[in-house]
């Protein structure tokens, strides 16, 4: 975007305002600053939490991160399932301060097809994102297999890694069931590092800090954005209003365009709170879609015991979704059952007990939603949220079936295994992968934003986090959200 292309109602000097410094907001800022676009990034937190990490030869020798800013939030009501969780943090880098770093690409099939139900049809394809995946991967540094397999396209790899020889019979067995067994793609960066953060990649340390010396970039911390201010005569958002959390003073900042990357729940809350006479139900909410179609990964963890020993994985092992279309959609990550096993991986020890994490899927429906309670506010002065969410019995049954599938794969490889628990606990929101509440769709009847992440009804506002996902495949969402953010900034620059 250049000054001469900014439409009426904005000064040529007004910057692009980005809300949130998590991976998506940081990626958006990086892409715009590379093009000499003036950016002001507003971050609610004062900076990133304290942390430290030492890795030698790919092995973490020390890891610490202050988790006090991370909250299992209780300042909301949960209907449908009262156990619903909402994790959030008001800190530089957002949840990248605490994530595992899993970065699988979505596959072409994950974006749907011509036969997909219209409400669940993505307006963009894998091909639309391929080059942006590469940009995001270059920003984070990926350790993975360089080979593509069905349902898992190859990453741009900084450090290649192979499956251990003793695990290959399991991989061959998995293939007979339609799955692939590969090293989990992880944002690990260099195998040798001593850094002041608790995760290998953190958007604050790895991206935002590098932008601060650029003359096109400005950073405002402790800036808790509460609403976007609609200007009816120009038909655009003119400014963002935020509270300076260090002083309690409310401030306003003008912008030529606004890029929202506060996370699925907070971005939705911001748009719902940005009401006007033109948009009484939330900014751009012309078809009562805002906040609806909320989805999440049902997440289950269980210990797996094998009769024969296998090398304890220093790097997690990933079993992909089946290639058979009539199969339930789920992915399995096999790692350590206990952190006490970590030192054993440094010397190549084997074991018979492993930890397995499963992500399933759910069908997004308009009934699952985020909404505001108008008569109550939280400690930041924001309206209190209601989250109406939960898993139906078919979703739970599919998660139980994943246990049978993995043990069958091991048995077919000649290594009997059993799940060492009968319990299953699926807490909505526990995977911290909420999405879909400001979803992307060609039609405003089914979505809030178009394929460029621009609100259908508000031309100078884009949303670039997981809230725009039309559906939620079984994969970790961060890399795809960063790629979508990068692509959206290309569209903004061209506008």
KOLKE-869703 format. One record per residue (C-alpha): x negated, y negated, z negated. Coordinates in steps of 0.001 Angstrom, whole numbers. Layout:
BEGIN
<<X Y Z>>
...
***
This chain:
BEGIN
<<0 0 0>>
<<-1291 -3451 891>>
<<-32 -6879 -55>>
<<1539 -7539 3310>>
<<3618 -4339 3006>>
<<5126 -5182 -380>>
<<8755 -6041 109>>
<<10635 -9050 -1192>>
<<10985 -9273 -4939>>
<<7370 -8437 -5822>>
<<4278 -10569 -5861>>
<<1466 -9507 -3555>>
<<-695 -9329 -6668>>
<<1611 -6988 -8553>>
<<-63 -3621 -9128>>
<<1354 -146 -8894>>
<<2394 790 -12443>>
<<1767 4406 -13478>>
<<3381 5709 -16668>>
<<1437 8527 -18320>>
<<-2193 9673 -18215>>
<<-1630 13425 -18095>>
<<-2879 15417 -15082>>
<<-186 14068 -12730>>
<<-503 10409 -13709>>
<<-4292 10628 -13596>>
<<-4207 12316 -10184>>
<<-1854 9624 -8877>>
<<-4174 6894 -10162>>
<<-7212 8569 -8627>>
<<-5589 8806 -5203>>
<<-4479 5162 -5188>>
<<-7735 3718 -6514>>
<<-9630 5649 -3826>>
<<-7607 3606 -1350>>
<<-8365 306 -3138>>
<<-4792 -33 -4400>>
<<-4498 -2003 -7638>>
<<-3216 284 -10396>>
<<-2218 -348 -13998>>
<<-1835 2827 -16042>>
<<348 2649 -19156>>
<<-366 5270 -21831>>
<<1661 5657 -25036>>
<<-1253 6970 -27039>>
<<-4349 5133 -28244>>
<<-6616 7554 -26369>>
<<-7445 11239 -26311>>
<<-7606 13215 -29566>>
<<-10982 14186 -30960>>
<<-12464 17398 -29631>>
<<-15594 19247 -28670>>
<<-16570 22162 -26455>>
<<-19829 24015 -25864>>
<<-20073 26644 -23115>>
<<-23139 28615 -22078>>
<<-23080 31006 -19143>>
<<-19317 30643 -18911>>
<<-18791 31675 -22542>>
<<-17283 29225 -25039>>
<<-19580 29084 -28084>>
<<-17674 26295 -29841>>
<<-14264 24724 -29320>>
<<-12377 22181 -31377>>
<<-9518 19811 -30687>>
<<-7507 17731 -33125>>
<<-3974 19052 -32747>>
<<-2319 16457 -35004>>
<<-909 14490 -32014>>
<<731 17696 -30682>>
<<4271 17999 -31974>>
<<6939 20637 -31885>>
<<9441 17824 -31778>>
<<12446 17876 -34094>>
<<13804 14468 -33087>>
<<16449 15903 -30767>>
<<19506 18126 -30908>>
<<19603 21511 -29219>>
<<22867 22922 -27997>>
<<23408 26346 -26419>>
<<20297 27776 -28156>>
<<19437 26037 -31452>>
<<15883 27481 -31338>>
<<15014 25404 -28259>>
<<11562 23835 -28591>>
<<10114 20640 -27189>>
<<6359 20136 -27442>>
<<5012 16686 -26735>>
<<2045 14490 -27475>>
<<1584 10742 -27258>>
<<-2110 10845 -26425>>
<<-4428 10093 -23547>>
<<-4519 13122 -21258>>
<<-1168 14413 -22489>>
<<-881 18170 -22839>>
<<-4133 18734 -20925>>
<<-5732 18288 -24351>>
<<-4332 21702 -25295>>
<<-3652 23745 -22161>>
<<-5234 27060 -21148>>
<<-6319 25684 -17759>>
<<-4453 28242 -15598>>
<<-4162 26871 -12047>>
<<-2639 29384 -9611>>
<<-1283 27900 -6403>>
<<2364 28436 -5553>>
<<2828 30731 -2561>>
<<4752 29844 623>>
<<7654 31987 -608>>
<<7866 29976 -3830>>
<<9228 26991 -1881>>
<<12164 28980 -539>>
<<13294 29742 2994>>
<<16144 29082 5387>>
<<18186 31727 3552>>
<<17669 30144 137>>
<<20790 28738 -1463>>
<<21044 25064 -473>>
<<20916 23773 -4048>>
<<17571 25546 -4600>>
<<15883 24668 -1308>>
<<12673 22646 -1646>>
<<12356 19758 856>>
<<8653 20494 1372>>
<<6614 23611 2123>>
<<3320 25160 1126>>
<<1792 23765 4324>>
<<2819 20261 3243>>
<<791 20696 38>>
<<-2237 22717 1181>>
<<-4627 19772 1616>>
<<-3445 18235 -1669>>
<<-4062 21472 -3532>>
<<-7651 21169 -2356>>
<<-7906 17586 -3628>>
<<-6585 18562 -7041>>
<<-8888 21577 -7247>>
<<-11886 19439 -6396>>
<<-10928 17144 -9268>>
<<-10709 19919 -11861>>
<<-13254 22611 -10837>>
<<-11710 26082 -10424>>
<<-13149 29463 -11369>>
<<-11313 32157 -9422>>
<<-11566 34798 -6760>>
<<-12078 33142 -3355>>
<<-9798 35730 -1726>>
<<-6110 35156 -1083>>
<<-3593 37880 -1915>>
<<164 38042 -1281>>
<<2021 35592 -3548>>
<<-1263 33958 -4625>>
<<-3046 31776 -2037>>
<<-6765 31214 -2500>>
<<-7933 28185 -4443>>
<<-10792 25912 -3477>>
<<-13268 27608 -5794>>
<<-16135 25915 -7624>>
<<-17341 29151 -9225>>
<<-16281 32521 -7740>>
<<-15554 35446 -10028>>
<<-14748 39104 -9342>>
<<-12717 41704 -11157>>
<<-14864 44017 -13293>>
<<-15503 47388 -11667>>
<<-13720 49339 -14422>>
<<-10523 47335 -13835>>
<<-10360 48122 -10122>>
<<-8447 51405 -10532>>
<<-5779 49356 -12311>>
<<-5765 46957 -9360>>
<<-5359 49851 -6904>>
<<-2492 51211 -8963>>
<<-836 47776 -9156>>
<<-938 47564 -5353>>
<<1249 50669 -5089>>
<<3894 48780 -7051>>
<<3550 45661 -4869>>
<<1368 43643 -7251>>
<<-2175 42316 -7067>>
<<-4604 42264 -9970>>
<<-7131 39398 -9809>>
<<-9027 37037 -12107>>
<<-6726 34256 -13287>>
<<-7584 30957 -11534>>
<<-8748 28660 -14330>>
<<-9844 25021 -14511>>
<<-13168 25825 -16148>>
<<-15569 23412 -14474>>
<<-19256 24110 -15011>>
<<-20251 27349 -16792>>
<<-22618 25248 -18932>>
<<-21230 22238 -20784>>
<<-21341 20364 -24067>>
<<-18527 17794 -24017>>
<<-16417 15682 -26333>>
<<-13103 17331 -25485>>
<<-11426 20570 -26456>>
<<-10576 21845 -22982>>
<<-12733 22400 -19932>>
<<-10595 20016 -17886>>
<<-8833 17106 -19502>>
<<-7307 14403 -17320>>
<<-8326 11606 -19705>>
<<-12008 12556 -19872>>
<<-12372 13966 -16343>>
<<-10393 11389 -14357>>
<<-9210 8342 -16316>>
<<-12558 7594 -17939>>
<<-14192 7579 -14515>>
<<-11664 5066 -13185>>
<<-12115 2462 -15901>>
<<-15137 860 -14228>>
<<-13281 466 -10938>>
<<-12071 -3108 -10291>>
<<-8790 -1757 -8875>>
<<-7885 19 -12114>>
<<-6504 -1288 -15407>>
<<-5612 770 -18470>>
<<-3185 -238 -21223>>
<<-3081 2078 -24234>>
<<-458 2178 -27003>>
<<2034 1135 -24312>>
<<5206 3110 -24974>>
<<7476 2483 -21983>>
<<11148 2358 -22925>>
<<12871 1305 -19718>>
<<12431 247 -16120>>
<<14080 -3079 -15341>>
<<16346 -3042 -12298>>
<<16556 -6231 -10209>>
<<19878 -6127 -8386>>
<<19229 -8989 -5894>>
<<16099 -7311 -4519>>
<<17451 -3769 -4882>>
<<14277 -2659 -6655>>
<<12767 -2167 -10079>>
<<10900 -5361 -10930>>
<<9175 -4478 -14194>>
<<8645 -2010 -16996>>
<<9355 -2884 -20620>>
<<7170 -1263 -23238>>
<<6444 -1490 -26944>>
<<2863 -2066 -27998>>
<<2633 676 -30621>>
<<-299 -1034 -32336>>
<<1670 -4241 -33027>>
<<5351 -3366 -32503>>
<<5679 -6192 -29954>>
<<7785 -5566 -26853>>
<<6115 -6531 -23585>>
<<7041 -6560 -19918>>
<<4813 -5845 -16936>>
<<5727 -6487 -13318>>
<<4878 -4057 -10572>>
<<5183 -3564 -6851>>
<<5946 116 -7345>>
<<6386 2419 -10332>>
<<5077 5972 -10641>>
<<6491 7968 -13546>>
<<4412 10863 -14871>>
<<5403 11157 -18516>>
<<6318 14861 -18459>>
<<9615 16485 -17581>>
<<11516 15537 -20737>>
<<10039 12077 -21334>>
<<10314 11034 -17686>>
<<13957 12048 -17725>>
<<14546 10171 -20964>>
<<13001 7042 -19450>>
<<15267 7099 -16399>>
<<18345 7869 -18497>>
<<17537 4896 -20731>>
<<16994 2565 -17749>>
<<20629 1619 -17345>>
<<22136 -1312 -15535>>
<<25480 -2348 -14115>>
<<24447 -720 -10827>>
<<23260 2467 -12562>>
<<25290 2856 -15780>>
<<24306 6549 -16125>>
<<20588 6076 -15654>>
<<18315 4655 -12971>>
<<19109 6075 -9546>>
<<21697 8487 -10950>>
<<24309 8193 -8221>>
<<25528 11822 -8245>>
<<25221 12817 -11926>>
<<22119 14921 -11198>>
<<19694 13150 -13549>>
<<18758 15470 -16402>>
<<20454 18507 -14873>>
<<18915 21747 -13515>>
<<16449 21874 -16405>>
<<14394 25060 -16252>>
<<11459 26643 -18016>>
<<9412 29832 -18003>>
<<10680 32454 -20400>>
<<7464 33472 -22149>>
<<6653 36700 -23961>>
<<3411 37867 -25580>>
<<2699 41382 -26732>>
<<-235 43634 -27619>>
<<-1067 46443 -25203>>
<<-2955 49501 -26396>>
<<-4707 51783 -23912>>
<<-5780 55361 -24533>>
<<-9090 54834 -22721>>
<<-11372 51821 -23294>>
<<-11701 49054 -20723>>
<<-14044 46038 -20662>>
<<-12666 43236 -22811>>
<<-11948 40415 -20338>>
<<-14101 37340 -20868>>
<<-11966 35820 -18120>>
<<-8204 36588 -18167>>
<<-6807 39027 -15594>>
<<-3681 38112 -13645>>
<<-1104 40495 -12189>>
<<979 38726 -9578>>
<<4651 38899 -8813>>
<<5657 41859 -6678>>
<<5808 41451 -2917>>
<<9160 43264 -2918>>
<<11883 40644 -2668>>
<<14379 42655 -4709>>
<<11994 42843 -7655>>
<<12263 40651 -10714>>
<<9949 37646 -10558>>
<<7303 37693 -13280>>
<<3555 37418 -13736>>
<<1312 39073 -16314>>
<<-1904 37701 -17816>>
<<-4075 40243 -19621>>
<<-6572 38822 -22085>>
<<-7831 39309 -25606>>
<<-5524 40453 -28372>>
<<-7451 38426 -30952>>
<<-9946 35571 -30983>>
<<-12158 37863 -33056>>
<<-12801 39829 -29865>>
<<-14331 36841 -28102>>
<<-17947 37464 -29211>>
<<-17661 41045 -27947>>
<<-17174 39758 -24403>>
<<-20596 38080 -24504>>
<<-22273 41502 -24539>>
<<-19819 43350 -22294>>
<<-18078 45387 -24991>>
<<-14994 47491 -24204>>
<<-11822 47930 -26200>>
<<-8409 49547 -26258>>
<<-6260 46618 -27413>>
<<-5378 43665 -25210>>
<<-3040 40692 -25338>>
<<-507 40297 -22537>>
<<1371 37097 -21754>>
<<4289 37236 -19347>>
<<6008 34368 -17556>>
<<9411 35075 -16057>>
<<11797 32895 -14107>>
<<15321 31605 -14434>>
<<17837 30195 -11989>>
<<18223 26423 -12436>>
<<21849 25451 -13046>>
<<23449 22024 -13529>>
<<24691 23124 -16961>>
<<21155 23209 -18372>>
<<20377 19579 -18962>>
<<18832 16712 -20894>>
<<21107 13883 -22032>>
<<21030 10924 -24441>>
<<22774 10394 -27750>>
<<23603 6722 -27596>>
<<24148 6128 -31296>>
<<20830 7423 -32594>>
<<17210 6426 -32017>>
<<13923 8097 -32863>>
<<10813 6698 -34561>>
<<9774 4975 -31321>>
<<13127 3261 -30890>>
<<14100 5594 -28046>>
<<17548 7193 -27772>>
<<17647 10646 -29333>>
<<17901 13452 -26815>>
<<20183 16430 -26537>>
<<18725 19459 -24765>>
<<21328 21973 -23622>>
<<19308 25008 -22650>>
<<18849 28755 -23090>>
<<18292 32120 -21416>>
<<21043 34436 -20268>>
<<21016 38196 -20797>>
<<19763 39002 -17307>>
<<16681 36811 -17916>>
<<16021 38603 -21199>>
<<16508 42019 -19576>>
<<14008 41127 -16861>>
<<11439 40166 -19477>>
<<11901 43507 -21237>>
<<11454 45281 -17908>>
<<8028 43679 -17468>>
<<6742 45852 -20301>>
<<7802 49018 -18541>>
<<6255 47834 -15296>>
<<2806 47132 -16735>>
<<2625 50405 -18636>>
<<3684 52212 -15455>>
<<834 50551 -13550>>
<<-1677 51702 -16163>>
<<-223 55217 -16265>>
<<-457 55559 -12478>>
<<-4149 54631 -12761>>
<<-4669 57495 -15201>>
<<-4936 55218 -18253>>
<<-1887 55699 -20465>>
<<-912 52533 -22355>>
<<1802 51427 -24722>>
<<3241 48136 -25885>>
<<2392 47985 -29583>>
<<5579 46198 -30630>>
<<9302 46529 -30102>>
<<9996 42869 -30849>>
<<10818 40290 -28209>>
<<11130 36631 -29016>>
<<11972 34271 -26171>>
<<12052 30719 -27487>>
<<13303 28247 -24869>>
<<10618 25633 -24230>>
<<7794 27585 -25870>>
<<5866 27925 -22602>>
<<5723 24082 -22399>>
<<6658 24332 -18715>>
<<9904 22368 -18543>>
<<10828 21165 -15069>>
<<13646 20326 -12694>>
<<15445 17541 -14558>>
<<14598 14908 -11877>>
<<14531 17453 -9118>>
<<13404 17109 -5526>>
<<15947 17697 -2760>>
<<16803 16292 649>>
<<20318 15488 -579>>
<<21158 13212 -3533>>
<<23969 15653 -4259>>
<<21392 18165 -5502>>
<<18341 16066 -6303>>
<<17146 12735 -7636>>
<<14032 12314 -5463>>
<<13108 13019 -1862>>
<<10132 15046 -611>>
<<7849 12066 -1315>>
<<9044 11984 -4947>>
<<10833 8664 -4348>>
<<14198 8131 -6035>>
<<16880 8360 -3366>>
<<18567 5217 -4661>>
<<15508 3220 -5797>>
<<12873 2704 -3102>>
<<9956 1620 -5303>>
<<10110 4303 -8003>>
<<8493 7728 -7714>>
<<8401 10577 -10222>>
<<5383 12874 -9945>>
<<5448 15479 -12709>>
<<7115 18879 -13119>>
<<10520 17250 -13531>>
<<10687 17068 -9701>>
<<10376 20854 -9210>>
<<13399 22187 -7351>>
<<12872 25656 -8792>>
<<10354 27165 -11199>>
<<8369 30126 -9849>>
<<6600 32378 -12322>>
<<3286 30520 -12077>>
<<1703 27871 -14278>>
<<2928 24560 -12815>>
<<134 22035 -13448>>
<<-1888 22451 -10242>>
<<1199 22249 -8039>>
<<2405 19164 -9911>>
<<-985 17491 -9363>>
<<-871 18358 -5651>>
<<2647 16911 -5390>>
<<1450 13749 -7144>>
<<-1458 13378 -4702>>
<<861 13833 -1723>>
<<3341 11289 -3106>>
<<565 8705 -3369>>
<<-258 9208 293>>
<<3395 8420 1037>>
<<3269 5345 -1220>>
<<125 4083 477>>
<<1753 4452 3900>>
<<4955 2664 2883>>
***
